[in-house]
């Protein structure tokens, strides 16, 4: 299901950014990028094209990896949407995206800086093989007894054993969607080639004491897992 295309970027002494593209293939579809080399000066715009091959009903997802670091989710864009969805620390107008067809997407990096030098992955999901992937494994933890003495508590949700490097996280409280107080990490690759992430929900202690069910849902492709917790069903230490 992962078909990343690599963008390797490095700066020369004249401040130009050389972008070299190579293609990695796995799964059924073949994801490719062009042109093979892009050279831009500091302050200019870099455009990276990604073709999703036979996939026409899935988004293009972009990741940035600084040498020695872990991949950071930049954005995903689906041709039926009006705007991209961004990862933490990335936003418009610095990073934008558009599409030329249902399988041709473009990542645009405006006002290029030295810090943009990285490896960029273009990824998509091939639904024809997605059905064989397992759902994420979730663990949700209650607040400690010391934390209950304060005005707010934090509920960590840990997702592991994910077979793909992107996921969507959502929370509900008493069955209602939660929009604030959520902090979600980026996905971290593991030695066994799976990914994991953590998402923390912070709520008022008084709301926790109401014995509401707080649920964490993690979706990766067509697979998802959801786990809930409430005060009366757990003990604190």
C-alpha positions as CSV (number, residue, x, y, z in Angstrom):
1,X,0.0,0.0,0.0
2,X,3.0,2.3,0.4
3,X,4.5,3.6,-2.8
4,X,6.7,6.5,-1.7
5,X,8.6,8.7,-4.2
6,X,11.7,10.3,-2.8
7,X,12.8,13.8,-3.2
8,X,16.4,14.3,-2.1
9,X,17.3,18.0,-1.7
10,X,20.6,19.6,-0.9
11,X,22.0,23.2,-1.1
12,X,25.1,24.3,-3.0
13,X,27.4,27.2,-2.1
14,X,25.4,29.5,-4.3
15,X,22.2,29.0,-2.4
16,X,20.5,26.9,-5.0
17,X,18.5,23.9,-4.0
18,X,19.0,20.8,-6.1
19,X,16.1,18.4,-5.9
20,X,16.8,14.9,-7.2
21,X,13.9,12.5,-7.5
22,X,13.9,8.7,-7.4
23,X,11.0,6.3,-7.3
24,X,10.4,3.4,-4.9
25,X,7.7,0.9,-5.9
26,X,5.8,-1.6,-3.7
27,X,2.2,-2.8,-3.7
28,X,0.1,-2.8,-6.9
29,X,0.2,0.8,-8.2
30,X,3.4,2.7,-9.2
31,X,3.9,6.2,-7.9
32,X,6.3,8.4,-9.9
33,X,7.5,12.0,-9.7
34,X,9.0,14.3,-12.3
35,X,11.1,16.0,-13.4
36,X,14.1,14.0,-12.1
37,X,16.0,17.1,-11.0
38,X,14.7,20.5,-9.9
39,X,17.0,23.4,-9.2
40,X,15.6,26.5,-7.5
41,X,17.2,29.5,-5.9
42,X,16.4,30.7,-2.3
43,X,13.2,32.6,-2.4
44,X,11.9,30.9,-5.5
45,X,9.1,28.3,-5.8
46,X,9.6,24.5,-6.1
47,X,6.9,22.4,-7.8
48,X,7.0,18.6,-7.3
49,X,4.7,16.4,-9.5
50,X,3.4,13.1,-8.3
51,X,1.5,10.6,-10.5
52,X,-0.5,8.0,-8.5
53,X,-0.5,5.4,-11.3
54,X,-3.7,3.4,-11.5
55,X,-5.1,5.0,-8.3
56,X,-7.8,7.6,-9.0
57,X,-9.9,7.6,-5.9
58,X,-7.4,8.4,-3.2
59,X,-5.4,11.4,-2.0
60,X,-1.8,12.2,-2.5
61,X,0.0,12.5,0.9
62,X,3.3,14.3,1.3
63,X,5.9,13.8,4.0
64,X,9.2,15.7,4.7
65,X,12.2,13.9,6.2
66,X,15.3,15.8,7.2
67,X,18.4,13.5,7.1
68,X,18.7,11.7,10.4
69,X,15.1,12.6,11.4
70,X,11.7,10.9,11.2
71,X,9.2,11.7,8.4
72,X,6.9,14.6,9.1
73,X,3.4,14.7,7.6
74,X,3.1,17.8,5.4
75,X,-0.3,17.6,3.8
76,X,-2.7,15.5,1.9
77,X,-4.9,16.6,-1.0
78,X,-7.8,14.9,-2.7
79,X,-9.1,16.1,-6.1
80,X,-12.7,16.3,-4.8
81,X,-11.6,18.7,-2.0
82,X,-11.2,22.4,-2.3
83,X,-8.1,22.7,-0.1
84,X,-5.4,20.4,1.4
85,X,-5.3,19.2,5.0
86,X,-2.1,20.1,6.7
87,X,0.1,18.4,9.3
88,X,1.4,20.1,12.4
89,X,3.8,22.9,11.6
90,X,2.9,23.1,7.9
91,X,0.4,25.5,6.4
92,X,-0.5,27.7,3.4
93,X,0.8,29.7,1.7
94,X,4.2,28.1,2.3
95,X,3.0,24.7,1.3
96,X,0.1,24.3,-1.2
97,X,-1.1,21.6,-3.6
98,X,-3.2,21.2,-6.7
99,X,-4.1,18.5,-9.2
100,X,-4.2,18.1,-12.9
101,X,-6.2,14.9,-13.0
102,X,-7.5,12.3,-10.6
103,X,-4.1,10.7,-10.5
104,X,-1.8,13.7,-11.0
105,X,-0.9,15.9,-8.1
106,X,1.5,18.7,-7.4
107,X,3.2,19.8,-4.1
108,X,4.2,23.5,-4.3
109,X,6.8,24.9,-1.8
110,X,6.8,28.7,-1.9
111,X,9.7,31.0,-1.0
112,X,12.2,28.2,-0.7
113,X,14.6,28.3,2.3
114,X,17.6,26.2,3.4
115,X,15.3,24.5,5.9
116,X,13.2,23.1,3.1
117,X,16.1,20.9,2.1
118,X,14.9,17.4,2.9
119,X,13.6,14.1,1.5
120,X,9.9,14.4,0.4
121,X,7.7,11.3,0.1
122,X,4.7,11.2,-2.1
123,X,2.3,8.5,-0.9
124,X,-1.1,7.1,-1.8
125,X,-3.3,4.3,-0.7
126,X,-4.2,1.5,-3.2
127,X,-7.6,0.3,-2.0
128,X,-7.2,-3.0,-3.9
129,X,-4.7,-4.1,-1.3
130,X,-5.9,-2.1,1.7
131,X,-8.4,-4.8,2.7
132,X,-5.5,-7.0,3.8
133,X,-4.2,-4.5,6.3
134,X,-4.9,-4.9,10.0
135,X,-6.6,-2.1,12.0
136,X,-4.5,0.0,14.5
137,X,-4.0,-1.3,18.0
138,X,-5.2,1.3,20.6
139,X,-4.4,1.8,24.2
140,X,-6.1,4.6,26.1
141,X,-4.9,5.5,29.6
142,X,-6.8,7.1,32.6
143,X,-5.5,10.1,34.5
144,X,-3.5,9.4,37.7
145,X,-4.8,10.1,41.1
146,X,-2.4,13.0,41.5
147,X,-3.6,14.6,38.2
148,X,-7.2,14.3,39.5
149,X,-6.3,16.9,42.2
150,X,-5.9,19.6,39.5
151,X,-8.5,21.3,37.4
152,X,-7.7,19.4,34.2
153,X,-6.8,15.8,33.3
154,X,-5.1,14.4,30.2
155,X,-6.2,11.1,28.5
156,X,-3.4,9.6,26.3
157,X,-4.4,7.4,23.4
158,X,-1.6,5.3,21.9
159,X,-2.0,3.8,18.5
160,X,0.5,1.1,17.3
161,X,1.0,-1.6,14.7
162,X,-0.2,0.7,11.9
163,X,0.9,-0.6,8.5
164,X,0.9,2.8,6.8
165,X,2.5,6.1,7.5
166,X,-0.6,8.3,7.8
167,X,-3.6,8.3,10.0
168,X,-6.6,10.5,11.1
169,X,-7.4,10.8,14.8
170,X,-10.6,12.0,16.3
171,X,-12.1,12.2,19.8
172,X,-15.7,12.2,21.2
173,X,-16.9,13.0,24.7
174,X,-20.3,11.5,25.6
175,X,-20.8,10.7,22.0
176,X,-20.2,14.3,20.8
177,X,-17.2,15.3,18.6
178,X,-14.4,17.1,20.4
179,X,-12.6,19.9,18.6
180,X,-10.3,21.4,21.3
181,X,-7.8,20.2,23.8
182,X,-6.3,17.6,21.4
183,X,-2.5,17.2,20.8
184,X,-1.5,14.5,18.3
185,X,2.0,13.5,17.5
186,X,3.4,12.7,14.1
187,X,3.7,9.1,13.1
188,X,6.9,7.4,14.2
189,X,8.3,4.5,12.2
190,X,9.3,1.4,14.2
191,X,11.9,-1.2,13.7
192,X,9.3,-3.8,12.6
193,X,8.3,-1.4,9.8
194,X,5.0,-0.4,11.4
195,X,4.1,3.1,12.7
196,X,2.8,4.5,16.0
197,X,1.4,7.8,17.2
198,X,0.0,9.3,20.4
199,X,-2.9,11.6,20.8
200,X,-3.7,13.3,24.1
201,X,-7.1,14.8,25.1
202,X,-7.1,17.4,27.9
203,X,-10.5,18.0,29.6
204,X,-11.8,19.6,32.8
205,X,-11.6,17.3,35.8
206,X,-15.2,18.1,36.4
207,X,-16.1,16.7,33.0
208,X,-14.2,13.5,33.7
209,X,-16.0,13.2,37.0
210,X,-19.4,13.2,35.1
211,X,-18.5,9.7,34.0
212,X,-18.7,10.5,30.3
213,X,-17.3,8.0,27.8
214,X,-14.2,9.6,26.1
215,X,-13.4,7.8,22.9
216,X,-10.4,7.9,20.7
217,X,-10.7,6.8,17.0
218,X,-7.8,6.3,14.7
219,X,-8.3,5.7,11.0
220,X,-5.7,4.5,8.6
221,X,-7.1,4.0,5.1
222,X,-10.3,2.0,5.3
223,X,-9.2,0.4,8.6
224,X,-10.0,2.0,12.0
225,X,-10.0,1.3,15.6
226,X,-11.9,3.0,18.4
227,X,-11.5,2.7,22.1
228,X,-13.4,4.4,25.0
229,X,-12.8,5.1,28.6
230,X,-14.8,6.4,31.5
231,X,-14.2,7.1,35.2
232,X,-16.4,4.3,36.6
233,X,-14.7,1.6,34.6
234,X,-11.1,2.3,35.6
235,X,-9.0,2.8,38.7
236,X,-6.3,5.3,39.2
237,X,-3.0,4.9,41.0
